[in-house]
Amino acid sequence: MYYLNMHEAKTNLSGYINRLKPEEVIILCRRNVPVAEIRLLPSRPERHIGVARGEFRVPDDFNDPLPADILESFANPQ
């Protein structure tokens, strides 16, 4: 856990974040009084283009105009 006053955080925050481990926290202080925490976000798995290939098919009528009753519901929501 790192305790940083605002001036130190403004000057060197990127360096502290680069050294931060997942379980660690940076406590930001204003005049040595804690006011905020900074912690790393959990990493998200990398997404790859095309992973769902073959799992669904776009219907042939995908670009056809919507039926009149559906268009009407957009124009006059209840």
PyMOL Python script that loads the backbone (N, CA, C, O; Angstrom):
from pymol import cmd

cmd.read_pdbstr("""\
ATOM      1  N   MET A   1       0.845  -1.163   0.000  1.00  0.00           N
ATOM      2  CA  MET A   1       0.000   0.000   0.000  1.00  0.00           C
ATOM      3  C   MET A   1       0.901   1.239   0.000  1.00  0.00           C
ATOM      4  O   MET A   1       1.860   1.344   0.765  1.00  0.00           O
ATOM      5  N   TYR A   2       0.549   2.173  -0.891  1.00  0.00           N
ATOM      6  CA  TYR A   2       1.305   3.417  -0.975  1.00  0.00           C
ATOM      7  C   TYR A   2       0.421   4.556  -0.490  1.00  0.00           C
ATOM      8  O   TYR A   2      -0.753   4.630  -0.851  1.00  0.00           O
ATOM      9  N   TYR A   3       0.976   5.438   0.322  1.00  0.00           N
ATOM     10  CA  TYR A   3       0.292   6.655   0.724  1.00  0.00           C
ATOM     11  C   TYR A   3       0.950   7.802  -0.010  1.00  0.00           C
ATOM     12  O   TYR A   3       2.151   8.029   0.137  1.00  0.00           O
ATOM     13  N   LEU A   4       0.171   8.534  -0.806  1.00  0.00           N
ATOM     14  CA  LEU A   4       0.721   9.631  -1.594  1.00  0.00           C
ATOM     15  C   LEU A   4      -0.055  10.905  -1.320  1.00  0.00           C
ATOM     16  O   LEU A   4      -1.286  10.902  -1.313  1.00  0.00           O
ATOM     17  N   ASN A   5       0.665  11.989  -1.094  1.00  0.00           N
ATOM     18  CA  ASN A   5       0.014  13.284  -1.060  1.00  0.00           C
ATOM     19  C   ASN A   5      -0.244  13.720  -2.493  1.00  0.00           C
ATOM     20  O   ASN A   5       0.403  13.228  -3.418  1.00  0.00           O
ATOM     21  N   MET A   6      -1.166  14.622  -2.679  1.00  0.00           N
ATOM     22  CA  MET A   6      -1.608  15.028  -4.015  1.00  0.00           C
ATOM     23  C   MET A   6      -0.450  15.483  -4.898  1.00  0.00           C
ATOM     24  O   MET A   6      -0.387  15.098  -6.065  1.00  0.00           O
ATOM     25  N   HIS A   7       0.456  16.282  -4.377  1.00  0.00           N
ATOM     26  CA  HIS A   7       1.563  16.775  -5.185  1.00  0.00           C
ATOM     27  C   HIS A   7       2.412  15.608  -5.702  1.00  0.00           C
ATOM     28  O   HIS A   7       2.771  15.576  -6.879  1.00  0.00           O
ATOM     29  N   GLU A   8       2.731  14.662  -4.835  1.00  0.00           N
ATOM     30  CA  GLU A   8       3.520  13.498  -5.242  1.00  0.00           C
ATOM     31  C   GLU A   8       2.759  12.679  -6.279  1.00  0.00           C
ATOM     32  O   GLU A   8       3.358  12.181  -7.231  1.00  0.00           O
ATOM     33  N   ALA A   9       1.451  12.535  -6.108  1.00  0.00           N
ATOM     34  CA  ALA A   9       0.636  11.777  -7.058  1.00  0.00           C
ATOM     35  C   ALA A   9       0.624  12.460  -8.421  1.00  0.00           C
ATOM     36  O   ALA A   9       0.750  11.792  -9.447  1.00  0.00           O
ATOM     37  N   LYS A  10       0.474  13.774  -8.442  1.00  0.00           N
ATOM     38  CA  LYS A  10       0.468  14.493  -9.717  1.00  0.00           C
ATOM     39  C   LYS A  10       1.796  14.339 -10.442  1.00  0.00           C
ATOM     40  O   LYS A  10       1.840  14.245 -11.669  1.00  0.00           O
ATOM     41  N   THR A  11       2.859  14.313  -9.684  1.00  0.00           N
ATOM     42  CA  THR A  11       4.198  14.256 -10.281  1.00  0.00           C
ATOM     43  C   THR A  11       4.572  12.858 -10.748  1.00  0.00           C
ATOM     44  O   THR A  11       5.166  12.715 -11.817  1.00  0.00           O
ATOM     45  N   ASN A  12       4.245  11.826  -9.987  1.00  0.00           N
ATOM     46  CA  ASN A  12       4.774  10.479 -10.258  1.00  0.00           C
ATOM     47  C   ASN A  12       3.717   9.376 -10.333  1.00  0.00           C
ATOM     48  O   ASN A  12       4.055   8.204 -10.163  1.00  0.00           O
ATOM     49  N   LEU A  13       2.461   9.711 -10.579  1.00  0.00           N
ATOM     50  CA  LEU A  13       1.396   8.711 -10.523  1.00  0.00           C
ATOM     51  C   LEU A  13       1.596   7.577 -11.523  1.00  0.00           C
ATOM     52  O   LEU A  13       1.378   6.418 -11.172  1.00  0.00           O
ATOM     53  N   SER A  14       1.997   7.867 -12.739  1.00  0.00           N
ATOM     54  CA  SER A  14       2.159   6.793 -13.732  1.00  0.00           C
ATOM     55  C   SER A  14       3.218   5.785 -13.284  1.00  0.00           C
ATOM     56  O   SER A  14       3.065   4.586 -13.516  1.00  0.00           O
ATOM     57  N   GLY A  15       4.273   6.252 -12.654  1.00  0.00           N
ATOM     58  CA  GLY A  15       5.295   5.334 -12.150  1.00  0.00           C
ATOM     59  C   GLY A  15       4.771   4.442 -11.041  1.00  0.00           C
ATOM     60  O   GLY A  15       5.082   3.252 -11.001  1.00  0.00           O
ATOM     61  N   TYR A  16       3.972   5.009 -10.134  1.00  0.00           N
ATOM     62  CA  TYR A  16       3.386   4.208  -9.060  1.00  0.00           C
ATOM     63  C   TYR A  16       2.411   3.170  -9.631  1.00  0.00           C
ATOM     64  O   TYR A  16       2.398   2.022  -9.186  1.00  0.00           O
ATOM     65  N   ILE A  17       1.608   3.564 -10.599  1.00  0.00           N
ATOM     66  CA  ILE A  17       0.651   2.629 -11.189  1.00  0.00           C
ATOM     67  C   ILE A  17       1.373   1.510 -11.930  1.00  0.00           C
ATOM     68  O   ILE A  17       0.935   0.361 -11.890  1.00  0.00           O
ATOM     69  N   ASN A  18       2.464   1.828 -12.599  1.00  0.00           N
ATOM     70  CA  ASN A  18       3.231   0.782 -13.295  1.00  0.00           C
ATOM     71  C   ASN A  18       3.790  -0.255 -12.325  1.00  0.00           C
ATOM     72  O   ASN A  18       3.931  -1.422 -12.692  1.00  0.00           O
ATOM     73  N   ARG A  19       4.110   0.147 -11.098  1.00  0.00           N
ATOM     74  CA  ARG A  19       4.664  -0.789 -10.096  1.00  0.00           C
ATOM     75  C   ARG A  19       3.589  -1.465  -9.251  1.00  0.00           C
ATOM     76  O   ARG A  19       3.882  -2.398  -8.503  1.00  0.00           O
ATOM     77  N   LEU A  20       2.350  -1.000  -9.366  1.00  0.00           N
ATOM     78  CA  LEU A  20       1.267  -1.499  -8.533  1.00  0.00           C
ATOM     79  C   LEU A  20       0.933  -2.953  -8.871  1.00  0.00           C
ATOM     80  O   LEU A  20       0.789  -3.310 -10.040  1.00  0.00           O
ATOM     81  N   LYS A  21       0.814  -3.772  -7.851  1.00  0.00           N
ATOM     82  CA  LYS A  21       0.431  -5.176  -8.012  1.00  0.00           C
ATOM     83  C   LYS A  21      -1.079  -5.281  -7.809  1.00  0.00           C
ATOM     84  O   LYS A  21      -1.671  -4.412  -7.170  1.00  0.00           O
ATOM     85  N   PRO A  22      -1.721  -6.344  -8.349  1.00  0.00           N
ATOM     86  CA  PRO A  22      -3.192  -6.445  -8.269  1.00  0.00           C
ATOM     87  C   PRO A  22      -3.769  -6.321  -6.862  1.00  0.00           C
ATOM     88  O   PRO A  22      -4.868  -5.791  -6.700  1.00  0.00           O
ATOM     89  N   GLU A  23      -3.063  -6.792  -5.851  1.00  0.00           N
ATOM     90  CA  GLU A  23      -3.617  -6.753  -4.488  1.00  0.00           C
ATOM     91  C   GLU A  23      -3.274  -5.454  -3.752  1.00  0.00           C
ATOM     92  O   GLU A  23      -3.726  -5.260  -2.623  1.00  0.00           O
ATOM     93  N   GLU A  24      -2.497  -4.569  -4.354  1.00  0.00           N
ATOM     94  CA  GLU A  24      -2.070  -3.336  -3.687  1.00  0.00           C
ATOM     95  C   GLU A  24      -3.023  -2.177  -3.969  1.00  0.00           C
ATOM     96  O   GLU A  24      -3.799  -2.204  -4.923  1.00  0.00           O
ATOM     97  N   VAL A  25      -2.943  -1.170  -3.121  1.00  0.00           N
ATOM     98  CA  VAL A  25      -3.794   0.012  -3.218  1.00  0.00           C
ATOM     99  C   VAL A  25      -2.926   1.254  -3.034  1.00  0.00           C
ATOM    100  O   VAL A  25      -1.997   1.261  -2.226  1.00  0.00           O
ATOM    101  N   ILE A  26      -3.236   2.297  -3.787  1.00  0.00           N
ATOM    102  CA  ILE A  26      -2.625   3.606  -3.569  1.00  0.00           C
ATOM    103  C   ILE A  26      -3.659   4.452  -2.834  1.00  0.00           C
ATOM    104  O   ILE A  26      -4.788   4.600  -3.300  1.00  0.00           O
ATOM    105  N   ILE A  27      -3.277   5.002  -1.692  1.00  0.00           N
ATOM    106  CA  ILE A  27      -4.149   5.887  -0.921  1.00  0.00           C
ATOM    107  C   ILE A  27      -3.713   7.324  -1.207  1.00  0.00           C
ATOM    108  O   ILE A  27      -2.579   7.704  -0.915  1.00  0.00           O
ATOM    109  N   LEU A  28      -4.613   8.113  -1.775  1.00  0.00           N
ATOM    110  CA  LEU A  28      -4.318   9.524  -2.022  1.00  0.00           C
ATOM    111  C   LEU A  28      -4.695  10.333  -0.793  1.00  0.00           C
ATOM    112  O   LEU A  28      -5.766  10.154  -0.214  1.00  0.00           O
ATOM    113  N   CYS A  29      -3.792  11.228  -0.407  1.00  0.00           N
ATOM    114  CA  CYS A  29      -4.001  12.037   0.790  1.00  0.00           C
ATOM    115  C   CYS A  29      -3.967  13.516   0.441  1.00  0.00           C
ATOM    116  O   CYS A  29      -3.247  13.951  -0.457  1.00  0.00           O
ATOM    117  N   ARG A  30      -4.759  14.263   1.169  1.00  0.00           N
ATOM    118  CA  ARG A  30      -4.711  15.717   1.091  1.00  0.00           C
ATOM    119  C   ARG A  30      -4.271  16.193   2.463  1.00  0.00           C
ATOM    120  O   ARG A  30      -4.994  16.039   3.447  1.00  0.00           O
ATOM    121  N   ARG A  31      -3.087  16.770   2.520  1.00  0.00           N
ATOM    122  CA  ARG A  31      -2.479  17.199   3.790  1.00  0.00           C
ATOM    123  C   ARG A  31      -2.418  16.035   4.778  1.00  0.00           C
ATOM    124  O   ARG A  31      -2.781  16.173   5.946  1.00  0.00           O
ATOM    125  N   ASN A  32      -1.954  14.892   4.286  1.00  0.00           N
ATOM    126  CA  ASN A  32      -1.764  13.659   5.061  1.00  0.00           C
ATOM    127  C   ASN A  32      -3.057  13.031   5.572  1.00  0.00           C
ATOM    128  O   ASN A  32      -3.016  12.177   6.457  1.00  0.00           O
ATOM    129  N   VAL A  33      -4.198  13.439   5.030  1.00  0.00           N
ATOM    130  CA  VAL A  33      -5.487  12.847   5.389  1.00  0.00           C
ATOM    131  C   VAL A  33      -5.982  12.048   4.181  1.00  0.00           C
ATOM    132  O   VAL A  33      -6.182  12.624   3.111  1.00  0.00           O
ATOM    133  N   PRO A  34      -6.185  10.734   4.328  1.00  0.00           N
ATOM    134  CA  PRO A  34      -6.636   9.920   3.190  1.00  0.00           C
ATOM    135  C   PRO A  34      -7.985  10.403   2.641  1.00  0.00           C
ATOM    136  O   PRO A  34      -8.927  10.655   3.391  1.00  0.00           O
ATOM    137  N   VAL A  35      -8.048  10.525   1.293  1.00  0.00           N
ATOM    138  CA  VAL A  35      -9.281  10.992   0.655  1.00  0.00           C
ATOM    139  C   VAL A  35      -9.757  10.076  -0.467  1.00  0.00           C
ATOM    140  O   VAL A  35     -10.926  10.141  -0.847  1.00  0.00           O
ATOM    141  N   ALA A  36      -8.884   9.223  -1.010  1.00  0.00           N
ATOM    142  CA  ALA A  36      -9.284   8.366  -2.133  1.00  0.00           C
ATOM    143  C   ALA A  36      -8.354   7.169  -2.241  1.00  0.00           C
ATOM    144  O   ALA A  36      -7.238   7.168  -1.721  1.00  0.00           O
ATOM    145  N   GLU A  37      -8.849   6.149  -2.935  1.00  0.00           N
ATOM    146  CA  GLU A  37      -8.053   4.949  -3.203  1.00  0.00           C
ATOM    147  C   GLU A  37      -7.925   4.754  -4.701  1.00  0.00           C
ATOM    148  O   GLU A  37      -8.840   5.070  -5.461  1.00  0.00           O
ATOM    149  N   ILE A  38      -6.792   4.234  -5.116  1.00  0.00           N
ATOM    150  CA  ILE A  38      -6.587   3.814  -6.500  1.00  0.00           C
ATOM    151  C   ILE A  38      -6.165   2.362  -6.454  1.00  0.00           C
ATOM    152  O   ILE A  38      -5.243   1.994  -5.726  1.00  0.00           O
ATOM    153  N   ARG A  39      -6.847   1.537  -7.236  1.00  0.00           N
ATOM    154  CA  ARG A  39      -6.477   0.122  -7.327  1.00  0.00           C
ATOM    155  C   ARG A  39      -6.595  -0.301  -8.778  1.00  0.00           C
ATOM    156  O   ARG A  39      -7.305   0.326  -9.564  1.00  0.00           O
ATOM    157  N   LEU A  40      -5.893  -1.375  -9.127  1.00  0.00           N
ATOM    158  CA  LEU A  40      -5.958  -1.884 -10.490  1.00  0.00           C
ATOM    159  C   LEU A  40      -7.314  -2.534 -10.738  1.00  0.00           C
ATOM    160  O   LEU A  40      -7.890  -3.154  -9.844  1.00  0.00           O
ATOM    161  N   LEU A  41      -7.810  -2.387 -11.946  1.00  0.00           N
ATOM    162  CA  LEU A  41      -9.031  -3.076 -12.335  1.00  0.00           C
ATOM    163  C   LEU A  41      -8.697  -4.508 -12.715  1.00  0.00           C
ATOM    164  O   LEU A  41      -7.593  -4.775 -13.191  1.00  0.00           O
ATOM    165  N   PRO A  42      -9.629  -5.439 -12.513  1.00  0.00           N
ATOM    166  CA  PRO A  42      -9.352  -6.814 -12.943  1.00  0.00           C
ATOM    167  C   PRO A  42      -9.181  -6.848 -14.454  1.00  0.00           C
ATOM    168  O   PRO A  42      -9.888  -6.149 -15.181  1.00  0.00           O
ATOM    169  N   SER A  43      -8.261  -7.646 -14.916  1.00  0.00           N
ATOM    170  CA  SER A  43      -8.021  -7.701 -16.358  1.00  0.00           C
ATOM    171  C   SER A  43      -9.137  -8.475 -17.035  1.00  0.00           C
ATOM    172  O   SER A  43      -9.663  -9.443 -16.484  1.00  0.00           O
ATOM    173  N   ARG A  44      -9.490  -8.041 -18.231  1.00  0.00           N
ATOM    174  CA  ARG A  44     -10.517  -8.717 -19.014  1.00  0.00           C
ATOM    175  C   ARG A  44      -9.837  -9.633 -20.011  1.00  0.00           C
ATOM    176  O   ARG A  44      -8.758  -9.318 -20.512  1.00  0.00           O
ATOM    177  N   PRO A  45     -10.454 -10.757 -20.300  1.00  0.00           N
ATOM    178  CA  PRO A  45      -9.857 -11.627 -21.311  1.00  0.00           C
ATOM    179  C   PRO A  45      -9.859 -10.929 -22.665  1.00  0.00           C
ATOM    180  O   PRO A  45     -10.764 -10.153 -22.974  1.00  0.00           O
ATOM    181  N   GLU A  46      -8.862 -11.205 -23.448  1.00  0.00           N
ATOM    182  CA  GLU A  46      -8.745 -10.600 -24.761  1.00  0.00           C
ATOM    183  C   GLU A  46      -9.811 -11.159 -25.686  1.00  0.00           C
ATOM    184  O   GLU A  46     -10.036 -12.369 -25.718  1.00  0.00           O
ATOM    185  N   ARG A  47     -10.472 -10.283 -26.439  1.00  0.00           N
ATOM    186  CA  ARG A  47     -11.512 -10.731 -27.361  1.00  0.00           C
ATOM    187  C   ARG A  47     -10.920 -10.825 -28.761  1.00  0.00           C
ATOM    188  O   ARG A  47     -10.161  -9.957 -29.192  1.00  0.00           O
ATOM    189  N   HIS A  48     -11.275 -11.874 -29.447  1.00  0.00           N
ATOM    190  CA  HIS A  48     -10.758 -12.100 -30.792  1.00  0.00           C
ATOM    191  C   HIS A  48     -11.889 -12.006 -31.807  1.00  0.00           C
ATOM    192  O   HIS A  48     -12.997 -12.482 -31.558  1.00  0.00           O
ATOM    193  N   ILE A  49     -11.612 -11.398 -32.934  1.00  0.00           N
ATOM    194  CA  ILE A  49     -12.591 -11.264 -33.999  1.00  0.00           C
ATOM    195  C   ILE A  49     -12.868 -12.638 -34.598  1.00  0.00           C
ATOM    196  O   ILE A  49     -11.944 -13.398 -34.887  1.00  0.00           O
ATOM    197  N   GLY A  50     -14.136 -12.944 -34.778  1.00  0.00           N
ATOM    198  CA  GLY A  50     -14.522 -14.177 -35.449  1.00  0.00           C
ATOM    199  C   GLY A  50     -14.706 -15.381 -34.557  1.00  0.00           C
ATOM    200  O   GLY A  50     -14.855 -16.490 -35.071  1.00  0.00           O
ATOM    201  N   VAL A  51     -14.704 -15.221 -33.235  1.00  0.00           N
ATOM    202  CA  VAL A  51     -14.829 -16.387 -32.363  1.00  0.00           C
ATOM    203  C   VAL A  51     -16.208 -17.024 -32.438  1.00  0.00           C
ATOM    204  O   VAL A  51     -16.349 -18.196 -32.089  1.00  0.00           O
ATOM    205  N   ALA A  52     -17.233 -16.297 -32.880  1.00  0.00           N
ATOM    206  CA  ALA A  52     -18.592 -16.842 -32.978  1.00  0.00           C
ATOM    207  C   ALA A  52     -18.926 -17.273 -34.404  1.00  0.00           C
ATOM    208  O   ALA A  52     -20.085 -17.547 -34.715  1.00  0.00           O
ATOM    209  N   ARG A  53     -17.924 -17.333 -35.263  1.00  0.00           N
ATOM    210  CA  ARG A  53     -18.168 -17.695 -36.655  1.00  0.00           C
ATOM    211  C   ARG A  53     -18.917 -19.023 -36.737  1.00  0.00           C
ATOM    212  O   ARG A  53     -18.528 -20.015 -36.120  1.00  0.00           O
ATOM    213  N   GLY A  54     -20.001 -19.018 -37.513  1.00  0.00           N
ATOM    214  CA  GLY A  54     -20.781 -20.223 -37.714  1.00  0.00           C
ATOM    215  C   GLY A  54     -21.827 -20.480 -36.652  1.00  0.00           C
ATOM    216  O   GLY A  54     -22.587 -21.439 -36.778  1.00  0.00           O
ATOM    217  N   GLU A  55     -21.901 -19.670 -35.616  1.00  0.00           N
ATOM    218  CA  GLU A  55     -22.866 -19.901 -34.543  1.00  0.00           C
ATOM    219  C   GLU A  55     -24.224 -19.273 -34.825  1.00  0.00           C
ATOM    220  O   GLU A  55     -25.209 -19.649 -34.189  1.00  0.00           O
ATOM    221  N   PHE A  56     -24.306 -18.340 -35.748  1.00  0.00           N
ATOM    222  CA  PHE A  56     -25.595 -17.765 -36.114  1.00  0.00           C
ATOM    223  C   PHE A  56     -25.527 -17.345 -37.574  1.00  0.00           C
ATOM    224  O   PHE A  56     -24.450 -17.220 -38.156  1.00  0.00           O
ATOM    225  N   ARG A  57     -26.711 -17.128 -38.152  1.00  0.00           N
ATOM    226  CA  ARG A  57     -26.807 -16.747 -39.547  1.00  0.00           C
ATOM    227  C   ARG A  57     -27.673 -15.504 -39.641  1.00  0.00           C
ATOM    228  O   ARG A  57     -28.729 -15.436 -39.011  1.00  0.00           O
ATOM    229  N   VAL A  58     -27.246 -14.532 -40.408  1.00  0.00           N
ATOM    230  CA  VAL A  58     -28.035 -13.325 -40.625  1.00  0.00           C
ATOM    231  C   VAL A  58     -29.122 -13.689 -41.628  1.00  0.00           C
ATOM    232  O   VAL A  58     -28.818 -14.160 -42.724  1.00  0.00           O
ATOM    233  N   PRO A  59     -30.395 -13.474 -41.267  1.00  0.00           N
ATOM    234  CA  PRO A  59     -31.469 -13.842 -42.193  1.00  0.00           C
ATOM    235  C   PRO A  59     -31.447 -12.993 -43.458  1.00  0.00           C
ATOM    236  O   PRO A  59     -30.953 -11.866 -43.458  1.00  0.00           O
ATOM    237  N   ASP A  60     -31.991 -13.551 -44.534  1.00  0.00           N
ATOM    238  CA  ASP A  60     -31.999 -12.844 -45.818  1.00  0.00           C
ATOM    239  C   ASP A  60     -32.801 -11.548 -45.758  1.00  0.00           C
ATOM    240  O   ASP A  60     -32.498 -10.607 -46.492  1.00  0.00           O
ATOM    241  N   ASP A  61     -33.828 -11.479 -44.892  1.00  0.00           N
ATOM    242  CA  ASP A  61     -34.667 -10.286 -44.805  1.00  0.00           C
ATOM    243  C   ASP A  61     -34.160  -9.274 -43.764  1.00  0.00           C
ATOM    244  O   ASP A  61     -34.912  -8.396 -43.340  1.00  0.00           O
ATOM    245  N   PHE A  62     -32.914  -9.392 -43.360  1.00  0.00           N
ATOM    246  CA  PHE A  62     -32.357  -8.531 -42.313  1.00  0.00           C
ATOM    247  C   PHE A  62     -32.519  -7.046 -42.628  1.00  0.00           C
ATOM    248  O   PHE A  62     -32.850  -6.269 -41.733  1.00  0.00           O
ATOM    249  N   ASN A  63     -32.297  -6.636 -43.864  1.00  0.00           N
ATOM    250  CA  ASN A  63     -32.345  -5.222 -44.243  1.00  0.00           C
ATOM    251  C   ASN A  63     -33.717  -4.779 -44.751  1.00  0.00           C
ATOM    252  O   ASN A  63     -33.873  -3.628 -45.160  1.00  0.00           O
ATOM    253  N   ASP A  64     -34.699  -5.656 -44.735  1.00  0.00           N
ATOM    254  CA  ASP A  64     -36.041  -5.274 -45.171  1.00  0.00           C
ATOM    255  C   ASP A  64     -36.631  -4.253 -44.202  1.00  0.00           C
ATOM    256  O   ASP A  64     -36.262  -4.223 -43.028  1.00  0.00           O
ATOM    257  N   PRO A  65     -37.544  -3.418 -44.688  1.00  0.00           N
ATOM    258  CA  PRO A  65     -38.194  -2.449 -43.792  1.00  0.00           C
ATOM    259  C   PRO A  65     -38.969  -3.177 -42.686  1.00  0.00           C
ATOM    260  O   PRO A  65     -39.448  -4.294 -42.883  1.00  0.00           O
ATOM    261  N   LEU A  66     -39.083  -2.535 -41.540  1.00  0.00           N
ATOM    262  CA  LEU A  66     -39.835  -3.102 -40.426  1.00  0.00           C
ATOM    263  C   LEU A  66     -41.333  -3.061 -40.740  1.00  0.00           C
ATOM    264  O   LEU A  66     -41.785  -2.202 -41.497  1.00  0.00           O
ATOM    265  N   PRO A  67     -42.096  -3.978 -40.165  1.00  0.00           N
ATOM    266  CA  PRO A  67     -43.553  -3.937 -40.343  1.00  0.00           C
ATOM    267  C   PRO A  67     -44.138  -2.638 -39.779  1.00  0.00           C
ATOM    268  O   PRO A  67     -43.560  -2.026 -38.881  1.00  0.00           O
ATOM    269  N   ALA A  68     -45.274  -2.234 -40.310  1.00  0.00           N
ATOM    270  CA  ALA A  68     -45.894  -0.955 -39.950  1.00  0.00           C
ATOM    271  C   ALA A  68     -46.207  -0.875 -38.453  1.00  0.00           C
ATOM    272  O   ALA A  68     -46.027   0.186 -37.855  1.00  0.00           O
ATOM    273  N   ASP A  69     -46.670  -1.967 -37.833  1.00  0.00           N
ATOM    274  CA  ASP A  69     -47.022  -1.905 -36.408  1.00  0.00           C
ATOM    275  C   ASP A  69     -45.795  -1.657 -35.530  1.00  0.00           C
ATOM    276  O   ASP A  69     -45.906  -0.988 -34.502  1.00  0.00           O
ATOM    277  N   ILE A  70     -44.645  -2.174 -35.908  1.00  0.00           N
ATOM    278  CA  ILE A  70     -43.415  -1.938 -35.144  1.00  0.00           C
ATOM    279  C   ILE A  70     -42.946  -0.500 -35.335  1.00  0.00           C
ATOM    280  O   ILE A  70     -42.543   0.158 -34.376  1.00  0.00           O
ATOM    281  N   LEU A  71     -42.999  -0.008 -36.581  1.00  0.00           N
ATOM    282  CA  LEU A  71     -42.629   1.389 -36.830  1.00  0.00           C
ATOM    283  C   LEU A  71     -43.535   2.334 -36.051  1.00  0.00           C
ATOM    284  O   LEU A  71     -43.071   3.342 -35.519  1.00  0.00           O
ATOM    285  N   GLU A  72     -44.809   2.016 -35.982  1.00  0.00           N
ATOM    286  CA  GLU A  72     -45.758   2.828 -35.240  1.00  0.00           C
ATOM    287  C   GLU A  72     -45.414   2.872 -33.747  1.00  0.00           C
ATOM    288  O   GLU A  72     -45.555   3.917 -33.113  1.00  0.00           O
ATOM    289  N   SER A  73     -44.965   1.750 -33.183  1.00  0.00           N
ATOM    290  CA  SER A  73     -44.626   1.724 -31.762  1.00  0.00           C
ATOM    291  C   SER A  73     -43.411   2.611 -31.448  1.00  0.00           C
ATOM    292  O   SER A  73     -43.285   3.119 -30.333  1.00  0.00           O
ATOM    293  N   PHE A  74     -42.521   2.797 -32.428  1.00  0.00           N
ATOM    294  CA  PHE A  74     -41.394   3.708 -32.225  1.00  0.00           C
ATOM    295  C   PHE A  74     -41.876   5.161 -32.281  1.00  0.00           C
ATOM    296  O   PHE A  74     -41.401   6.008 -31.524  1.00  0.00           O
ATOM    297  N   ALA A  75     -42.816   5.440 -33.174  1.00  0.00           N
ATOM    298  CA  ALA A  75     -43.305   6.806 -33.353  1.00  0.00           C
ATOM    299  C   ALA A  75     -44.186   7.234 -32.189  1.00  0.00           C
ATOM    300  O   ALA A  75     -44.199   8.406 -31.814  1.00  0.00           O
ATOM    301  N   ASN A  76     -44.933   6.272 -31.608  1.00  0.00           N
ATOM    302  CA  ASN A  76     -45.880   6.591 -30.523  1.00  0.00           C
ATOM    303  C   ASN A  76     -45.671   5.644 -29.355  1.00  0.00           C
ATOM    304  O   ASN A  76     -46.492   4.753 -29.137  1.00  0.00           O
ATOM    305  N   PRO A  77     -44.599   5.809 -28.602  1.00  0.00           N
ATOM    306  CA  PRO A  77     -44.390   4.917 -27.446  1.00  0.00           C
ATOM    307  C   PRO A  77     -45.475   5.154 -26.399  1.00  0.00           C
ATOM    308  O   PRO A  77     -46.004   6.258 -26.272  1.00  0.00           O
ATOM    309  N   GLN A  78     -45.791   4.115 -25.666  1.00  0.00           N
ATOM    310  CA  GLN A  78     -46.882   4.227 -24.685  1.00  0.00           C
ATOM    311  C   GLN A  78     -46.379   4.661 -23.352  1.00  0.00           C
ATOM    312  O   GLN A  78     -47.163   4.806 -22.414  1.00  0.00           O
TER     313      GLN A  78
END
""", "prot")
cmd.dss("prot")
cmd.show_as("cartoon", "prot")
cmd.util.cbc("prot")
cmd.orient("prot")
